[in-house]
Amino acid sequence: MKKSDEIKKTINTLTDQVKAAQESEEMDKAAKLADELTSAVNEYKATKSVEDAEMETFTQTAAPVSAAPVKVDAKMKNRIFNKLVLGRPLTADEKAVYAENRTAFNAPGTPGQVEATPGKGGYLVPVEEMNIFYEYKKALSNLRDYCNVFEVNRPTGRFPAAAQTTATLTSFEELNAIHKTDFDFSQITFNITDYGDIVPISQNLIEDADFSIMSIIGGRLAREAVNTENSVILSAIATELSSPTTITTYKQLLKALNVTLDRAFYANTRIFVNQDSFQWLSTLEDGMNRPLLVPDVAAPDTYRFKGKEVVVIPNGTLATDTTGSDHLAPIYVGSMSDFVGFFERKGVEIATSNEFMFDKNAVALRAVMRFGVSVLDDAALVALNVKVN
């Protein structure tokens, strides 16, 4: 047996040992074995080059016949990545490609960095895949971005808050006693709720896929995460502001903005509408037939009403009330960050399991998120309805 063949066997053995160390979360051992694997690969290349040169010298013929090189393309790399992510065994050709391109697969910030494994048998999504996940979220209407976000370490909690006041300091004469007063504190409480979903993935898809499975499933999970956050936030607002005022003209909307809403919230005020109430806003004109809804020249696809940003939420998320003879589309005017507290326990956690769906030829991918929503100041938003039929 040629020395290069012996080294190749060593490479295959080391590759299996590295994977086993990763699966058992022995990262120090895996790193040490990875160094040995790199040295073995370099030794193989050098030895193979010498053997090929010697063979050509002794035979004085054309280059020796050797096995056809493995074709390495994007499909092959994606297939290797998918199998590494989901813990599936590699074929001999895939092992060779992985061994020769290990640096590319495991460089920080690129897909294939599977050494980092969290507790409970979970799998830490690679850096690039998490970027894809959040890019999907950016394309959606995420109301969390407009809330006051708190990072918390416990599932329940509370903190004190002082209410708004119109009181003033009292004047006093020199050496006279200063007026005494007091004020009341309120208490904000929060409760974290767990939300999750499990997506079955066909083993056939894992074996045969020529694309990154995570980028496809990540889009679905991202949309579910945003839909969940939006639903809980809007439910808290609707529960607190259960009696909206019905308006029919833009002057009534102006009154809500200028008078009904406490001026303390005016600087951070936005106008939140669904598609139906946005359409109503789009038709409003002043006395000179100029539209009152104008585009923001500094932000494409953003509109403003009297200088305030208009945030459009899909009808499927913020629905129009069609139960009565009049269809009423919702409008919220004010500062959502002062109204809603978004208490986040952890971000989205991703884990895979080969055993959960043992009775099926599939792997289960699980996403879990933990958060809670509480009302901070019920005066920070004004609820309106507009007739759209």
N, C-alpha and C positions, 0 to 999 in steps of 0.2 A: 504493500500500500504506500502511495506517495505521501510525503510529509504534509502536503497541502490538504490531502483528504483527511488526514488525522486532525489537522487544525480545524477543518470545517466541522468535523464531529464535535470538537471542543466548543466551537462557536454555537452550535445548536444546543448543546448541553447547558452552556452558560445562559443562553437566551431563555431556556425553560426555567432555570434557577432564578433569574431576575424576575420573571413573571410571578413565580411562586412566592418570592419575597415580597413583591408588591401586594399580592392578594392577601398575605398575612400581615401587611402593614409593618414589615421589618425594613424601614427605609434606609437605615445605615447599612444593613447587609446588602440591600438592593444596589445602593450607590457603589459599594465596594465591588460587587460582582459586575456592575456596569463598566467600571474601569478595566477590570480583567477582560470583559468582552471587547471593549475598544482595542485593547492591546492585541487580543487574539485576531481581530479583524485586520489590523495593520500587519501583523505577522503573516496572516494568510495571503494578503495581497503581495507582500514582498516575496514570500516563498513561491507563490504561483508564478510571479514574473520571472524568477530565476529558473524554475522548472521549464517554463515555456521557452526561455532563451536557450537552455541546455538541450532541449529536445530538437530545436531548430538547428543547432550546431551539429549534433550527432547525426541527424537524419539527412541533412543537406536537402531537405525538401521544403514544401510549402508549410505554412504554420500548421501545427498539430490540430487534429479534429477535436473539438471540445463541444460541450453541451451548448445548445443555442442560448444566448443571453435572455434573461427574463425581461420582457417588455414592461417598462415602468412608465405609466402615464397617470393622469389625474384620476381615472377610474380605479386603478390599482391602489393608489395612495388613499383614496376615500374608503375603499373596501377594507384596507388594513386599519385605518383609523376607526371605522365603525366596529370592527371586531375587537380592537383594543379597548374601546369605550365600554363595550358590553361583555367583555371577558370571554370572547369566543376564541377557539384555537386557530392559529394561522396555518396555512398550507406550507409545504416546503419552499415553494417559490416566494410566498409572502414573507416567510421568515428570513430568507436571504435578502430580500429588498429592505425589510425592516432593519436588519443588522447593518447593511451598508449605508442606510440613510437614517440611522438612529438619532444623530444630532438634529436633523431637520424635524423629526417627529417629536423630539423632546426638548427643543429649545424653548426657553421661557416665553410665554405669550403666544405660542402657536398650538394648533390642535395636536393632541396626542400626549399631552403632559399628564399622563395617568398615574404618576407616582404618588401624587397628593391625594390620599384617600381619607375621608373623615370617619368618625366613629360610627358604630352601628351598621357597618357594612355598606355605607353609602359611597357615592362616587361624586367627587368634586368636579363640576363642569369646567372644562379648560377655559383659559382666559378669552380666547377668541370666540368660543361658543357663547360665553356670557355677554360679550359685546353684541353678538347677533341677537341674543334674547332681548336686550334693552333697546336695540335699534327698532325692533318690531314694536315695542311699547311706545316709542316716540311718535310713531305714525298714528296712534290712537288718541282719543280725547280722554286724557287721564286727569280726573278731578283731584287726585292726590297732590298734583303739582300746585294747586291753588289753596291747599289746606295748610294749617300749622302742624308740621310733622315733629313728633317727639319720639326719640329712641328710648325704649324702656327695657328694664332687665327682669321685670316680674310680670306675671299674668294679670294682676290686679293692682290697683293703687289709687291714690288721691293726693291732691295738693290744694292749698288755699288760693283764693283769688279775691281781689277787691273790686267791687262794682264801680261803674262810672259815677261821678258826682258833679253836681253844679255848685257845691258849697264854695265859699270864699273865706279867706283869712279875715279876721275881725281887727279893726283898728283899735289902738289903746293909747292912753296917755302915759307919759313917762312915769315910771315907778309904780304904775297901777298894775293890777293882776291881769294876766292875759286870759282871754275867753277860752273856756275848755269845751271840747266837743268829742264825739267819738264816731266811729263808723263801723259797719258790719262787714265781716268777711263771708264769702261764699266758699263752697268746696266743690272742686271738680273731681269726679271719679272716672276711672276707666276700667274696662274689662277686655282682655285679649281673647279673641276667638280664633280657632284653628280652621283653615280652609284648605282643601286639597283636591287632587284629581289623579287618577291612574290611567295611563295610556298603554294598552297592550301593543306590542310590536311583533309582527310575524318573524319567526326565525328565518323563513325563506327570504324575507326582505333584507334581513341582516346579512345573510350569506351572499345574496345576489346584487345588493344595492350598489350602484355606481355613483352615488351622491352622498352627501353628508346627511344622515338621518336626523341628527340633532337640530339642524337648521330648519327642517320642516316641522318637527314636533315642537321646537322652541317657539315658532310663530303661533301655534295653537295655544300653548300654555301661557304665552304672554298675553294674548287676547283674553283668555279666561281670567287671568290675574287682574287686568285692568277692568274688565266687566264686573268682577266681584267687588273691587274697591269702589267703583262708581256706584254700584247698586247700594252698598252699605252707606256711603256718604249721602246719596240722595234720599234714602229712606230716613236717615236721621234728620235731614232738613225738613222733609215733608211732615214728619211726626211733630216737630217743634213748631213749624209754621203751617198749621192745619187749616187756616182760614184765609186764603189769599183774596186780595181785592181784584175785582174784575174791571178792566179798563177797555176803552174803545178808541181813544185818541192819543196822539203822541204827547199832548199837553199833560195828560194824566200820568204818563210815564215820566215826564220832566218833573212833575210835582213829587212823585215818589223818590226821584233822585235828589232833588233839591231841598225838599221839606220833610217828607216822611222819614227818610233815612237820617240817622243821627250824623251830624257833620263831622264827628270824631272819626268816622269810618270813610269819609269821602275820598281821601287821598289814595286808599287802596281799593276803591270800588271798581268792580267790573259788572257787566250785565250778562247773566247766564240765560241762554235761550235754547229751545230745541229747534228743529228744522222748520216747524210750522210758525212759531213766533218769530224766527229769523226772517222767514218770508214776509210776514206782516211788517217787520221793521224795514225790510227792503223797499216796501211800497210807499213809505212815509215821505212827504215832501213839505217844504216850508211854503210861505205865501208866494214865493217867486218860482215855484215848481222845481226847486233844487232838492235833491235827495238828502235826507237827514242822516242816513247811514253812509259813511264814506270810508274808502279804503285807507289803511295805514301805509303811507309811502315808505316808511322805514321797515315794515314787516309784511312781506307778501302773504296774501290769503288771510290777512287780519283786517277786521273792520272796526270802526269806532262810531259811537253815538254820543254827540256832545262831548267828544274827547275821551270817552270811557271805552275801554276795550270790550268788544262783544265776543263772548265765548260760546261757540255753537256745539251743542250736545246732540247726538243722533236721536231721532224719535224712538228708536228701539231701546234707548237707555233712559231718556226722559220723555215719557209718553204724553200725548195730548189726551185730555179727558173727552171721550166721545159718548159718554153714557146719557147725556141729556140732549135736548133739542139744539142747544148751542155747543159747538165744539170749542173747548177752552184749552189754549196752549199756554204752558207755564213760562214765567219770566221771574228770575231772582235778581234783585239789584242790591249790591253791597259788597262787603269784604268777606269772602269765604274763609280767609285765613284767620280772621277774628271770630268767625262763627263756629268753625269746625276744628277740633283737635284730632289729628290722626296719630294714634299711638301704635308704633311699630315694634314688635318684639324681635323679629328677625326678618331678613329678606326671604326670597324664594329659595327653598331647599330642593335639590334634585337628587334622586336616588334610583338605582336600578336593582332588579331582582330576577334571577333565573329560576328561583324556586317557587315564587308566589303563584305562577300559572303553570305548575308542573303537569297538570292534566291536559295542557294545550301546548302546541309547538310555538311558544311565544315567550317574549321577555316583557316584564312590566316596568314601565318608567313612571315614577311618582313625583309629583310636585306638591309641596306644602308651603303655605304662607300663614303668618300669624300677625293679626293686627286688631285694633279696636278703634271705634269712633265715638267721640263725645262732643256735646255742644258746649262751647266755651262762653259765648255771649250771644243770646238770642236777639239782641237789638242790632246785630251787625248785618243782617240781611232783611230785605223786604220782599214778600211773596206777592206776585201779581198773576192774573190770568188775562188773556186777551182772546176775544172772539175771532175765530178764523174761518167761520162758514157763513 
